Amino acid sequence: MNTIEFRSDNAAGVAPQILASIADANVGSAIAYGHDDVTAQLEQRIREVFEHDTARVFPVTSGTAANALALTALCPPWGSVLCHTTAHILNSEGGATSMLGGGAVMKGVPGDDFRMGADALRTALASITWGDPHHSQPSVLSFTQPTDMGTIYPVEAVTELSAIAKASGLKVHLDGARFANALVALGCSPAQLTWKAGVDAVSLGATKNGGLSAEAIVVFDDAAADELVYRTKRSGHVTSKMRFQSTQIQAYLADDLWLRLARNSNDRMVELAAGLQELSVEFVNRPDVNMLFARMPADAIDHLEHAGLLFYRMGPETIRLVTSWQTTPADIETALSHFHAALA
Ligand SMILES: Cc1ncc(COP(=O)(O)O)c(C=O)c1O
């Protein structure tokens, strides 16, 4: 049976250009622990891409590591990280930030469309007693961009929420596990969506969009960057052969590969969502990028599974569908014919 992959963009393979970059870096030897030329060039490249002269970059091997390390460099052990109630850092990282952050806690802030609302953020900031050691002190605001439910914050919303947080002395982090998908959907520059909108540190994902276990922490805040030198090592994230991670991120950014791969994922979702709308399928989220949560009868879900569609069941009548850089127009056409039959 031919299967069609909609479980996760993590299930997709490695983009050929990125795989080739690993072979290209595998010539001769190079000094270890990130002191190599490829890693030095990566920092320069990140500065160009983010239009920021002093940005620093720390390659790591997972999105959880990028988030936890970035957040703990911005948050004291007695602090709290405010994020949306559905955020990955709150629900799906096993408390990594609290562990690496010496007990720093995460607090959910509600908001429509799986995004924090400005009023809810103001309420969260007003509801604690500042300076009272009985309360974790809000120290960081973290966006998930795109959100775990496939929606995105417009640049204006990132700017507004960051300004509210900064007025209370918070730092701002962005979980960009699918950052390229957000950039493509918004049509803005990396700088506009990050430091120009008040963001101090970004977890820049690549693995979900064609990389091979390569993510990077991009930091605009000098003090946080200085801490990350030590925090990455102490948590075991200064890999000895870092050049093979750095080269992946280099290849990812070269010739706009990251944007081209993300555009494919997003465009395939546009086609899938349009076809499902014609079939009157109920959507849980607005699929701004490459992720759709959809409701349908359980017997239709069973039918789709038997037809070879791979997806996650999120509840008895809810499924998650994720497109990737590898999804083809033919995959979508075939999938839609299965949906048609399942819902007939
Ligand atoms: C929004 C978001 N952030 C972070 C992560 C963590 O990435 P990793 O699984 O590489 O630790 C994920 C993974 O699914 C994610 O969806």
The ligand as an SDF file (V2000), in Angstrom:
LIG
                    3D

 16 16  0  0  0  0  0  0  0  0999 V2000
    6.7810   24.3710   18.1870 C   0  0  0  0  0  0  0  0  0  0  0  0
    7.8350   23.3890   18.5760 C   0  0  0  0  0  0  0  0  0  0  0  0
    8.8590   23.7940   19.3340 N   0  0  0  0  0  0  0  0  0  0  0  0
    9.8430   22.9630   19.6920 C   0  0  0  0  0  0  0  0  0  0  0  0
    9.8440   21.6450   19.3130 C   0  0  0  0  0  0  0  0  0  0  0  0
   10.9260   20.7470   19.8430 C   0  0  0  0  0  0  0  0  0  0  0  0
   11.7270   20.1950   18.8880 O   0  0  0  0  0  0  0  0  0  0  0  0
   12.5150   18.8050   19.1760 P   0  0  0  0  0  0  0  0  0  0  0  0
   11.4830   17.7360   19.0250 O   0  0  0  0  0  0  0  0  0  0  0  0
   13.5690   18.7960   18.1340 O   0  0  0  0  0  0  0  0  0  0  0  0
   13.0610   18.8490   20.5420 O   0  0  0  0  0  0  0  0  0  0  0  0
    8.8000   21.1680   18.5090 C   0  0  0  0  0  0  0  0  0  0  0  0
    8.7810   19.7490   18.0690 C   0  0  0  0  0  0  0  0  0  0  0  0
    7.7910   19.2060   17.6730 O   0  0  0  0  0  0  0  0  0  0  0  0
    7.7610   22.0620   18.1350 C   0  0  0  0  0  0  0  0  0  0  0  0
    6.7270   21.6530   17.4010 O   0  0  0  0  0  0  0  0  0  0  0  0
  1  2  1  0
  2  3  1  0
  2 15  2  0
  3  4  2  0
  4  5  1  0
  5  6  1  0
  5 12  2  0
  6  7  1  0
  7  8  1  0
  8  9  2  0
  8 10  1  0
  8 11  1  0
 12 13  1  0
 12 15  1  0
 13 14  2  0
 15 16  1  0
M  END
$$$$
